[in-house]
Amino acid sequence: MREPQSGTSDIKRSRGRPPAQDEAARRAQIVETAHETFAQLGYASTTTDIVASRCQISKQTLYRLFPSKEELFIAATMTPAQTLLDLPRPTHEDVAIEEVIARIFRIDSSTAIKAGHAALIVAVVNEMPEVPEMVRKLALRESRHARNCLADWLRGEMAKGTLRIDSPESGARLLMDMIFAGAYPRDGWADEAARREHLGNCIRFFLRGASAS
């Protein structure tokens, strides 16, 4: 009787689908890369070829986990750690309200808004109606949720006497329009310093109009 060659059984066991742990790690890598790519290029310009190339995987592997670009976008958007605005805020935040708003919109100390989830949502909203209906609805739903959360925060500041606004809902829409329109896309400015100054001015202009004093 012929004995099996050494290592044959090990080779056979190594074939087939990758272990569940490796599969989960690969899926997480794809979602993270897709999130960055959609935010950078927008929905229309992002392709599965680009995402697969950046992940250094084959398109076959990508399509096995995410059968379409639409499903890939949904997975990237539904990442639990990602939110459009940094809300709600801590109960006791002992900083100036201008700084609080900068933190809500994730603007760093130099007033340069960080690229990320907001860029992804704004990119899709700006491309409507070219994007698929499900993607459009998802982006609009998240934008609406963020606006409602911001209106709730403004309402709380009004109750504390910090701000005076006729309509928190309108104030939230106005503030989001000013910040996001100035933050994305990045082109159209003489330089990054001019863009950063504009973002700071957006917050200050809003506060002057909403001042309780």
Secondary structure, DSSP 8 states (H G I E B T S, - for coil): -----TTHHHHHHH-SS--HHHHHHHHHHHHHHHHHHHHHH-TTT--HHHHHHHHT--HHHHHHH-SSHHHHHHHHHT-TT--SS--S--S---S-HHHHHHHHTTB-TTS-B--SHHHHHHHHHHHTTSS-HHHHHHHHHHHHHHHHHHHHHHHHHHHTTSB--S-HHHHHHHHHHHHHHHHSSSTTSSSHHHHHHHHHHHHHHHHHHHB--
